[in-house]
Amino acid sequence: MKKILIPVDGSQASKKAAEKAAEIGKLIDAELTFITVANLPTEDKYSYFGMTVENAFIANRKNMLKQLIIEEGRMLDILVRNIDTENLRINKKIIVGVPAEEIVKLAAEEKYDFIVIGRRGFSKVERFFVGSVTQKVISASPCPVMVVNT
Amino acid sequence: MKKILVPVDGSTASQKAATKAMEIARQFGASITFITVILEPDLSKYNKFGVLIDPDMKKLKEKLKENEKKMLDSVLNSLDLSDVQTTEKVIAGVAYEEILKEAEEGNYDMIVIGQRGFTKVKRFFLGSVAYRVVSDAVCPVLVVHE
C-alpha cells in the first residue's frame, strides 16, 4: 500500500494538488493523508530581550491557537469533502508548527512514498515562481515531491 | 496518466528520476518519453565579423547529438524497460525551454525530473533547469532526489 501525503492550506493550488492526489491514489491504490499546519508566531522573541510578557497575552495566544486549529480543521474538512475520494482510504491531520518543517518531518517519520503539493499558496511575492513552503519541501523532502500548478 | 516526460542529463539525479518514472509508468500503464537537450553552439556570432568558420565546427552539432544519444542509451541500458513503451528524443536548444515546449506540445500528463544535475551551486534549492520546469510546466512535475 502506497502512502501519499498532501499538505493543504486552502488555496486554489492546494485544492488542485488534492484532486490530483485523489486521481493518482485511485490508480495505484494508495492511502491519502491530508495535513494542514497551524502556525502562530511564538512569544519567545519578547522574553529573549527580558521583556515581561503579560499573562493575559499568553492566555489570549492559547485561545487564538485553539481557534486557529478549529478553523484549519474546518477548512480541511471542506476541502476534502469537495473532492472525489470514493473508495479511497483517507486520513486528516492538523499539526501545530512551522509548515515546511512539519511536512518534511512527518514525511520522514511515517515514510510516505510521495508528497503532492501545490506550486504556490497564498503568499503574493511573485519574485519567486515557486512558493516558499513548496521550495523548502522540495529541497528537504525524503521522498519524491509532485508539484501541481493551479 | 498516459504520457510521462523524463528529461535526462546523465547525472545521478536524472538516473534516479528515470528509474522512478519506469516504476510509475508500469503501475499506470503509461508510456515514457526520455528527452535530453544539447546546447547548440550559436555560430552566427562568427559570421557577423566575417570570421571563416572551420568546417569541423559545423559537424560539432552532429557530434554533440551523437554523444548525447550515447549517454541516453547507456542510461536506458541500466533500466529495466520491459512492459513499458519508451521513446527517446535528442533536441538542440536551451534545456528548460525545450523541456517545457515538449511537455506542452506533446500533452504530457506528468514530468519526472531529478532534483540536482551537474551544476553544484548549493545556493539554489533545485538545479536551475528543474527550477524553471517546476515553475512553468503546464502539467504536474514530480521531483526526484539524487
Interface residues (C-beta under 8 A of the other chain):
Chain A: K20 E23 I24 L27 I28 F114 V116 R119 F129 V130 Q135 K136 I138 S139 S141 P142 C143 P144 V145 M146 V147 V148 N149
Chain B: M1 K20 Q27 F28 M110 Q115 F125 L126 Y131 V134 S135 D136 A137 V138 C139 P140 V141 L142 V143 V144 H145
